[in-house]
Amino acid sequence: MSSLAHAATAGLNGDAKTPAYSKILLLGQRRSGKTSAKETVFMNLPPKQTFYLESTPRITKTRFESIVPFELWDCPASTSVAALGVPLTEISSLVYFIDVQDTYNVPITKFVALVLDCLRENPDIHFEVLVHKAESIPEEYRIENFRIIQNRLSDELEDVGIDLREVQLNYHLTSVYDHSLWEAFSHIIQRNFGADFLESCLNLFCANSQIQKAFIFDIATRIYLATDSSPVDPADYALAWDYVNTLRQLEPLYSPKGRTGPADAWGTSIVRLNSSTTSIVIAYWQLNTHLAVVAILPAETYRERVALIDYNLVYFREGVQEGCELLASGGDAMRD
């Protein structure tokens, strides 16, 4: 289980009085992949072992402690809004899984009904549609199927009178076998806490250090919580995620359990990648117990500015730690 999971397997009669936690619902038809997605991303279950997971028999709640705590509700396929047992105003996001190779009529009809029920009580809820199990069909058909589902859903929602301009609805094409699922959950979590101070810190750090691109990752889940304001190149994100994933897998070999030490003992890793045309550096610096920053920059820039980068890193780390402490103490201003 992920080190961020502090409580799990609570049933319908479990403790629902958790106002400090952003509640995220995971819904979808049976075998749509919602439980395997949760276990892979948040519990570090190897994707190949998801074949042995059983269907979800009841609502299962799992809490996570990160910058802003959140709670995942893994719901059976038959779950209705009335069965949740809490007001919809307490739900921040509804994540709906659709199997990319499944017949679309039933899941689309059920999703439209869920949207109608939710909007009556909470018009601010975020709807996230994950067209999942992308690896199950040939690559040349994935985008086509994704667009078909997206268009069908949009048409069905408009047919029942929903103005899509007023609904917070996002689509993601995902698979447990690549970084697409982590990227989707990164955007979902970001929309739930909106800690803009992280982006501001990254912008200053990148500008003063001439860093090409930087991401702040949650170490345990490999979800990125923020990036600087420059456009995200999918290749840069894939490179950063692969690097964090590799370090995460190697960590047990080199990090004693329960290690506690001074601030300068936080993990650091630098690697240089060479090709026929360019040479880049990927740098990993741990910021606190939960977070790390991954920076991508030209190798020549790193060689010339390594002392300045290390100097800037000290103040960048302090700024992030102070911001996280304010958020933990209820500093709502940090989210604005």
Summary of the structure (lengths in Angstrom):
residues: 336
radius of gyration: 20.7
end to end distance: 32.6
largest distance: 60.9
contacts: 1001
relative contact order: 0.11
helix: 45%
strand: 24%
